[in-house]
Amino acid sequence: MSKVAIVTGGSSGIGLAFARMWVERGGKAALVARTESALAEAVASLGGAETARAYALDVRDLAALDALPLRVKADMGRVDVVVNNAGLNHRGSVRKYEATDLANVIATNLTAPIVLTRASLAVVEPGGSIVQVASVAGMVPVPGEATYCASKAGLRAFARAVADDDAARGLHVGCVSPGPVDTGFLGDLSEVPDIVLSQPMVTADDVASGILRCIDERIDEVVVPAMSGKLATMGYLLPGFAQRIRPVLEKRGAKNREAILAKRRAMS
């Protein structure tokens, strides 16, 4: 029987890229997102109901999320992998947003993965995997993305702790932390901090490949690209170093932004 993966944020970007790779290797995908029309297009692109199913829900609906693993198992026969990929970011000073806007970031990026992970523990087949899609921004604080950083730092910590909690059952819990990804999630590049764009831009396929590697090799954390993770770790462990190198990185990020925008203009 084909292995089944639940993928939140599955109608586009990283989630859809992973689902496509998963189906190409013989698996089936349960795609979770808010918009039914986008999900329908995604399912069709993966080959239709034989290989993928759509589950239209907002991950902040915790009751629906809690019921999802059993619902997917009833529909598709089993659950082998869960990828917590749905994400939300509000860039800029926290003063720019209402408190409820910031709470929604935490609800989407941290609370929802915790709920889906807990709901999946008794449903995922022995030897299966739960992968949290975090961020390099969860490894070191980024100005202008305070709440996002907090949510992803919490998600990384949760993944590592749960991995130890449930290791005896043979369940793998891993984490994939990408740098900036060239998808619609980045939004308006003018609002993206220079220091974020100082790191190499990766594609949704790059991150999806990292998720597959995390599952196949049962790795605690995969950082995409790896060098960004090493730099972030140094910045976290050596705050003085981080302060000294920050102007250099911001200058590089501003330059990278102009190059990306120029490339996009040339392609339009």
Beta strands, then each sheet from edge to edge (+ up, - down):
strand 1: 4-8
strand 2: 28-33
strand 3: 52-56
strand 4: 81-84
strand 5: 129-133
strand 6: 172-178
strand 7: 221-224
sheet 1: 3+ 2+ 1+ 4+ 5+ 6+ 7+
end
